[in-house]
Amino acid sequence: MMALNRYRMRHLANEGHGGARRATRVLERPDRLLGVILIGNNFVNFSAASIATLLAIQILGERGVAWAPVICTFVFLIFAEVAPKTIAANYPERIALPSSHILSLLLMLLWPLVWAVSALSNLLLKLFGIRHQQGENDHLSREELRTLVFEGAKIASQSQNMMLGVLDLDEVTVDDIMVPKSDIIGIDLDDPLEDIIAQLRNAQHTRLPVFREDINHVVGMLHVRDAIRFLTSEEPNKATLLQEIDEVYFVPENTALHRQIRNFQSRKERIALVVDEYGDVQGIVTLEDILEEIVGEFTTDLASASSDIHPQEDGSFVVDGGATIRSINRALSWHLPSDGPKTLNGLMTDHLETFPEAPVSIEINRYRLEVVRLKDNMIATAKLSMRPPGEDD
């Protein structure tokens, strides 16, 4: 009974399985279940021991008093304890579901005695500060559920990865998956009108932020669908373009993904600018970015098709400095530190504690990171490799 999978029992009970319903009802009060089992168990054991002693005395005389406990202990351990309980533990449903008939009947017949034993036992436990918590152990924590899905669920690997992705949503924040500010593609109203029109005609994204001078002075979000009206107007101008933009949706950088996906749903939004505590734009996040955390990469636009990670013949990788640590770890199955800086450039400068003026190489754990190219006070490109196990530092 105790080895039964209670979640499977609830599933079978919901499907109309009578034995599962009875077993679930009995397991709701384990103190009473143990009470009726132990009452019967002790009654049988003591009765058998008494009968065995009488038989031993009749057969062996006075020596039977000494031999009876030895024989009974051996017989009980093998045939009444270890062997049957091992079988029951290996095949809990085969034994427990039919036994639930007998246990339910015994609970009714011995109810006064079971109630008395259970009440006295619970009273004794209360004196020691132990209280019976009905159903408390039936709830799984997120970590326990994650382990159950990862190790115990017999499902396809793709479905398993999706379920694990959902469970991980509350551990990841929007700044872990956002496109950093330096990579945001938008429309600068200070650019010539001809350049803006050309940019819209070759846009690879369905939504573009519209700003003046830089992204911190954003004025709205333009959907390419609305840009078509602007492009097909008789005399397109910047004033006409401003009429097509929508209000910008801002989100804090530390918002958990499970909360942000609900925010997107409630606001009917698909894209947001990520801001820090001072209100400065740090990046951009979309609903598709969050969904990719669950189902994996599925975007097919040209921007996402160009990877930031470029394998080399010697087994190393040339990686753009703006690539996120999270994406590098996922792509290479590495374990670079991700609890600090979010990008490769940030990770390397954080460990160097200064901006390198020339190409240098550092090692983090077993990972070698070598600066390849510097640009505008940033590490634009780095070469990454992993030191083989056992190689001396």
WOVENMO-V455685 format. One record per residue. RES is the residue in one letter. PHI is phi in radians with two decimals (* if undefined). PSI is psi as a letter, one per 30 degrees, with the letter a starting at -180 (none if undefined). Layout:
# WOVENMO-V455685
res = <RES,RES>
phi = <PHI,PHI>
psi = <PSI,PSI>
This chain:
# WOVENMO-V455685
res = <M,M,A,L,N,R,Y,R,M,R,H,L,A,N,E,G,H,G,G,A,R,R,A,T,R,V,L,E,R,P,D,R,L,L,G,V,I,L,I,G,N,N,F,V,N,F,S,A,A,S,I,A,T,L,L,A,I,Q,I,L,G,E,R,G,V,A,W,A,P,V,I,C,T,F,V,F,L,I,F,A,E,V,A,P,K,T,I,A,A,N,Y,P,E,R,I,A,L,P,S,S,H,I,L,S,L,L,L,M,L,L,W,P,L,V,W,A,V,S,A,L,S,N,L,L,L,K,L,F,G,I,R,H,Q,Q,G,E,N,D,H,L,S,R,E,E,L,R,T,L,V,F,E,G,A,K,I,A,S,Q,S,Q,N,M,M,L,G,V,L,D,L,D,E,V,T,V,D,D,I,M,V,P,K,S,D,I,I,G,I,D,L,D,D,P,L,E,D,I,I,A,Q,L,R,N,A,Q,H,T,R,L,P,V,F,R,E,D,I,N,H,V,V,G,M,L,H,V,R,D,A,I,R,F,L,T,S,E,E,P,N,K,A,T,L,L,Q,E,I,D,E,V,Y,F,V,P,E,N,T,A,L,H,R,Q,I,R,N,F,Q,S,R,K,E,R,I,A,L,V,V,D,E,Y,G,D,V,Q,G,I,V,T,L,E,D,I,L,E,E,I,V,G,E,F,T,T,D,L,A,S,A,S,S,D,I,H,P,Q,E,D,G,S,F,V,V,D,G,G,A,T,I,R,S,I,N,R,A,L,S,W,H,L,P,S,D,G,P,K,T,L,N,G,L,M,T,D,H,L,E,T,F,P,E,A,P,V,S,I,E,I,N,R,Y,R,L,E,V,V,R,L,K,D,N,M,I,A,T,A,K,L,S,M,R,P,P,G,E,D,D>
phi = <*,-1.31,-1.52,-1.14,-1.38,-1.18,-1.23,-1.18,-1.08,-1.15,-1.12,-1.12,-1.11,-1.18,-1.47,1.70,-1.33,-1.12,-1.09,-1.16,-1.12,-1.13,-1.10,-1.13,-1.11,-1.14,-1.30,-1.13,-2.17,-1.10,-1.14,-1.27,-1.09,-1.10,-1.06,-1.21,-1.16,-1.26,-1.07,-1.14,-1.09,-1.18,-1.06,-1.16,-1.12,-1.16,-1.12,-1.11,-1.14,-1.15,-1.11,-1.10,-1.12,-1.08,-1.14,-1.13,-1.16,-1.14,-1.51,-1.86,1.34,-1.06,-1.15,-1.10,-1.08,-1.40,-1.38,-1.02,-1.09,-1.15,-1.13,-1.11,-1.06,-1.09,-1.12,-1.12,-1.07,-1.37,-1.65,-2.05,-2.16,-1.11,-1.09,-1.15,-1.27,-1.17,-1.07,-1.14,-1.21,-1.39,-2.25,-1.10,-1.21,-1.10,-1.57,-1.26,-1.13,-1.13,-1.16,-1.07,-1.06,-1.16,-1.13,-1.11,-1.15,-1.15,-1.08,-1.28,-1.20,-1.81,-0.94,-1.03,-1.19,-1.10,-1.07,-1.12,-1.11,-1.13,-1.13,-1.12,-1.15,-1.14,-1.12,-1.09,-1.14,-1.10,-1.09,-1.70,1.38,-1.86,-2.04,-1.33,-1.88,-1.22,1.35,-1.16,-1.44,-1.45,-1.68,-1.76,-1.32,-1.09,-1.15,-1.17,-1.13,-1.09,-1.12,-1.09,-1.16,-1.26,-1.93,-1.83,-1.46,-1.63,-2.34,-1.08,-1.05,-1.15,-1.15,-1.11,-1.11,-1.16,-1.14,-1.15,-1.10,-1.13,-1.17,-1.48,-1.06,-1.42,-1.68,-1.95,-1.89,-1.11,-1.27,-1.36,-2.07,-1.18,-1.37,-1.10,-0.97,-1.15,-1.81,-1.25,-1.80,-2.54,-1.86,-1.65,-1.15,-1.41,-1.29,-1.03,-1.03,-1.10,-1.18,-1.12,-1.09,-1.11,-1.12,-1.17,-1.21,-1.96,-1.12,-1.75,-2.10,-1.42,-2.32,-2.29,-1.26,-1.96,-2.51,-2.05,1.27,-2.61,-1.15,-1.21,-1.96,-1.23,-2.00,3.02,-2.13,-1.89,-1.55,-1.04,-1.05,-1.30,-1.17,-1.09,-1.10,-1.16,-1.22,-1.64,-1.22,-1.12,-2.28,-1.15,-2.56,-1.17,-1.12,-1.12,-1.11,-1.11,-1.26,-1.66,-1.44,-1.90,-1.18,-1.46,-1.82,-1.85,-2.34,-1.18,-1.20,-1.71,-1.25,-1.20,-1.14,-1.14,-1.38,-1.18,-1.17,-1.25,-1.12,-1.03,-1.16,-1.22,-1.59,0.99,-2.00,-2.23,-2.60,-2.63,-1.60,-1.67,-2.15,-1.57,-1.18,-1.69,1.53,-1.42,-1.21,-1.91,3.04,-2.41,-2.30,-2.18,-1.08,-1.10,-1.07,-1.22,-1.10,-1.17,-1.17,-1.64,-1.74,1.61,-1.13,-2.45,-1.25,-2.14,-1.29,-1.12,-1.12,-1.37,-1.26,-1.55,-1.31,-1.47,-1.98,-2.14,-1.12,-2.01,-1.13,-1.45,1.61,-1.53,-2.38,-1.68,-2.16,-1.15,-1.09,-1.46,-1.14,-1.36,-1.06,-1.08,-1.21,-1.14,-1.08,-1.21,-1.27,-1.83,1.01,-1.73,-2.38,-1.13,-1.01,-2.09,-1.59,-2.07,-1.00,-1.64,-1.99,-1.11,-1.02,-1.13,-1.13,-1.22,-1.17,-1.16,-1.32,-1.34,1.07,-2.92,-1.47,-1.18,-1.62,-2.59,-0.98,-2.35,-2.25,-2.26,-2.23,-2.08,1.01,-1.85,-1.82,-1.72,-2.12,-2.06,-1.21,-1.82,-2.51,-1.93,-2.74,0.89,1.00,-2.43,-1.46,-1.34,-2.50,-2.41,-1.83,-1.98,-2.63,-2.03,-1.20,-1.09,-1.07,1.58,-1.26,-1.17,-1.16>
psi = <e,f,f,k,j,e,e,e,e,e,e,e,e,f,f,g,j,e,e,e,e,e,e,e,e,e,f,f,i,f,e,e,e,e,e,e,e,e,e,e,e,e,e,e,e,e,e,e,e,e,e,e,e,e,e,e,e,e,e,f,b,e,f,f,e,e,f,e,e,e,e,e,e,e,e,e,e,e,f,f,d,e,e,e,e,e,e,e,e,f,i,e,e,e,e,e,e,e,f,f,e,e,e,e,e,e,e,e,e,g,e,e,e,e,e,e,e,e,e,e,e,e,e,e,e,e,f,g,g,k,k,j,j,k,g,e,g,f,k,k,l,e,e,e,e,e,e,e,e,e,f,f,k,i,l,k,e,e,e,e,e,e,e,e,e,e,f,f,e,f,f,k,l,f,f,f,f,l,k,l,e,f,g,k,k,a,k,j,f,f,l,k,e,e,e,e,e,e,e,e,f,g,k,f,l,f,k,k,k,k,l,k,d,l,f,f,h,k,f,a,k,k,k,e,e,f,f,e,e,e,f,f,l,e,i,k,l,e,e,e,e,f,f,f,l,l,k,k,k,k,k,k,f,g,k,k,e,e,e,e,e,e,e,e,e,e,f,h,l,f,k,l,k,k,l,a,f,f,g,k,k,f,a,k,k,l,e,e,e,e,e,f,f,e,f,l,k,f,k,g,l,e,e,f,f,j,l,f,k,j,k,l,f,g,f,l,k,k,k,k,f,f,k,k,e,e,e,e,e,e,e,f,h,l,h,k,k,g,g,c,k,f,l,e,e,e,e,e,e,e,e,f,g,l,k,k,f,l,k,l,k,l,k,j,c,g,k,k,j,k,k,e,k,k,k,h,h,l,j,e,k,l,k,k,l,k,k,k,k,f,k,k,none>
